[in-house]
Amino acid sequence: MGWVIVDESEKKYPNRITADDLRTAKKPLQDGVNTTERPRIINRGNFLWTDGALDLASSKNNEAMTFVQANDMDRAREILEELRDHEPQFFPARFNLGRVYLFFKMHQEAIAEFEKTIQLVPQYSRNYYFLGKAFELAAKRDAADFNFLRAYRYDIYDLLPLVALGDSLLEQKRTIEALDVYKQCLKQDSGFNDALIGMGKVAYTLKKYYDATLWFRMVDTKLTYSKELHFYYGESSFFAQDYQTAAKQYEVMLNFPQDAIYSKISLARMKKRLEQTKRLLNQSIE
């Protein structure tokens, strides 16, 4: 069965032709079948759904995705593991199972799944991106960075792997290298939210707190963005003595208690930081 892979996530270049546009555009007949009429694998929120196929594997895969949407990841995992055992070559289910393993922080299992998806569909860039995420979770930074670069080279219109590389370099205190990566992102898309956040994090790391707030203000929160923005925006504003903005950003960050930022700072510490900021704000008003 010939599949067409479609990305329905938010367009990163709303005013330009992207790789996704080219992939989903109507194409000539291949082997007597128009590609737009083939069953599709659809990327929605970085999970793969199937459309137009009536086989049992596709049905079970989509059933698992409904449990992902309902935030019942345990049930989704059960279905996908059973599907893997019966249909080990079914690419969407293997990819989704890797994503679910990442949710549970099962990095070795995730690595195994994404290495398999690369064997099945080596041209799909997100395979390498999430393999990089799995290696990152396993604290294997070199392998993670290598796969982020592979993902970007397979699809240079997808900037998420490049931002992930920048974030990884920043975590390794390779600040100037990270800065160069974020700048490369902004050369391709000057309004790419996660690259703007990256530039702000570089300024924050260099203790240029006011400069950091300028970068964070540029982020369009109506579009997709990394929620860690609110922590770094809050911290930068705090050290720049803009306590009103800091308090607002901490409050927003507390609305995302499952965010990865809480692996760096505890939820309790975030709450104390908000209380401290409010006290300073009240003192400045008095």
N, C-alpha and C positions, 0 to 999 in steps of 0.2 A: 504494500500500500504506500503510495507516494503522499507525503505530508507537506504542508506549507506552514512554516513557523511565522506567526504574526505577533507583534508586540503592541498591546493595547494600553500600555502604561503611558503616563503623561509625556507629551512630546517635549523634547529638550530644545528643539529649535522651531518654535511655533511659526516663524516667518521664513523658514528656509526649507529646502528639500533635504530630507534626511535619508539615511540608509533604510530606515523602516518604511518610508514612502516608496522607495525603490523596490523593496522586497514585496510589498503588498500591492503594488501597481499591477494592472492587468497585463499579463504576459502572453506571448504566442503559445500556440499549442505545442506541447512536448509529449511525444509518444501518443499523440491523438487525444490528449486530455488537457483542457485548459487548467492552468495552475490555480485560478481563482475558484474552480469547482472542486478542487481536491479537499479532502478532510484537513482541518487545520489544527495546529497546536498553538494555543493562544496564551501569551504571557500577560497575566493580570496580577499586578502586585507582586511580581517575581515568583508566582506559582503558575504551573502550566495546566491549562484546561484543554480539553479536546472538543472539537465541534465538527459535525458532519459525518462522524463515524458511528456505526451502530453495534460495534463489537462489545463484548462483555468487559474487556480491559478498559476501554474508554469510559464505559458507564461507571465502573468501580473507581477509576481515577477521579472522575467528576464528583462522585459521591464523597470521596475523601476530601475534596476541595470544599464541599459544603460544610464539612465539619471544621475545616481550617477557618472558614468564614465565621463559624459559630464559636471560634476559639476553643474548640474541643480537640486539642492537639493529640491527646492520648488515643482517641478513637480514630483520628486521621492516620496516625502512625500504625495502628493495628491493621487497617484496611490496606495501606500501602505496603506493609511488610508481607501481608498475605498475597497481594497482587505480584510483588517481586518474586515470591516463591513459585507462583504459577506462570508468570510471564516475565522472565528475567531480562528479556530483550526489549521490553516496552519502555521506551525512553522517557515519556512524560512522568510516569510513576517513579522511576528511579531518580529523576531530577527532584521531584516533589518530596520524596523520602529523604534525600540529602538535605533539603531545606528544613524539613521537620526535625531531623537530627541536629541541625544547627540550633534550632529553637531550644532543644533540650540540652544544648552544649555537649553533645556526644560527638566530639571532633573526629575520633578515629573512624567511627561509623560513617560520618559525613564525608570524610576523605575517600573512603572506599566507594561510596555511591557516586561522587562526582568524577572519580577516576573512571568508573564504568560509563557514565554518560559521555565522557570524552571519547571513549572507544566507540560508542554508538553513534554520536553526532559530533565529530571533532570540530566542525565549523561553527558551532553555536557558542558565541563569546561568553554568555553568562555561565557556562560550565566552568570556565577558568576563573571567573570572578568569584563564584561561590566556593570553588576549590581553594582559592586564595583566602577566603574568609575562614574556611575550616582550618587551614594551616595557621592562620593568625590566632585562632582560638587555641590551637595546640602550641602556641608560643614558638612557632617555627617561622620566624620573620623572613628569612631569605627565601624560603619556598613560597610564602605568601606574596612577597613583592614580585617574584618571578611570574606567578600566575596572574597577578593584577596587570602586569605588562603584557602578558600573552592575551588576556581578555581585550585590552585596548587595541592591540595590533590586529585582532580579528574583526573589530568593529570600532574604527576611530571616531565614529559619531556617538558612541556611548561613552560618556565622561565619568560614569560612576566608578569604573575600575581605576581611572587616573586619580580621582579624589581619594579612593581607598589607599592607593600607593602613597599619596601625599600624607594622609593621616598616619600611615604606618611609619613613614620616615620621621614624622614629627614625634611619634611615640619613642622612636629610637634616638631622639635628640639630634637628628640630622636636619636641623632647622633650615639651612640654606637650600639643601636639596629639596625639601618639602616645599619651600617657597617657589622654587623653579617649576615644580610640578603643578602647583595651583595656578601659577601664571600661564602655563601652557593651556590649562583648562579655560581660563578666561580669554585667551587668544581665540579659542574656538567659539566660545559663547560667553560674552562679557556679563551676562546676567545669570549664569548658572549658580543657583543658590548654594550648593554645597562647596563650590570653589570659593565663593565669597566668604562663607563661614571659615574655610581653611585659611584664607588670608587674614581673617580676624584672629584666628587661633595663633598664627605665626606672630602677629603683633602682640598678642597677650603673652606668649612665651617670652618675647623680647622685652616684656614689661612696658610696652608702649600702649598703655591702657586706653588713652583717649583715641589714638589711631584705631585701636581694635573696635571701639564702639562705632566709629565711622563705617567700618566694613560691615558690621552687624546690622546697622540701620538700612543698608542697601538690600538686605534679604527680603524677598517678596514671600511673606508667609501665606499668601493665598495659593501659592504653588507648593509642590512637594519640597520639603526641606528636612534636614537632620535636626531633631528636636534638641540635641545638645546645644544648639544655638542659644537657648535661653539660659543655660548655666554659664556659658562663657560670656554672654552679653551681660548677665547679672554680675559676674565677677569683675569684668572690665569696668563696668559702671561703678561698682563699689569702690574699686581702687582709684577711679577717677573722681570719687566723691559725689557722684550723681546718684544719691541714695533713692530717690523716687523711681528712677528707671530700674535700678538694681532690684528694689522690692518687687516691682511689677514683673520682672523677668524671673525672679525666684519663684513667685507665685505660679506663673505659667509652667515652669519646669516641674513643679510639684504635681501638676496634672498628668504627668507621664511617668508614673512610678516604676514602669517596666523598662524604661529606656536604658541603653547600655552605659550611660554616663554614671549610673549608680554602682557600677563596678569600680569606679574611681573615687566616688564620694558617697557616703552613706545617706540614706533618706533622712535619718535623724540629724545628721550634720547639716543637710540642706535646710531643714526646718529651723535649726538654731541660727543658721546664717541669715535667714529671713527675719527672725526675731531681732537679731543684732542690727540688721539694716533698718528695721522699723524704729528701733530706739534711737539710732543716729539721725534718722529722718525727723523724728519728733523733736530732738534736741536742736536741730538746725532751724526748725520752724519757730521754736520758742526763742 
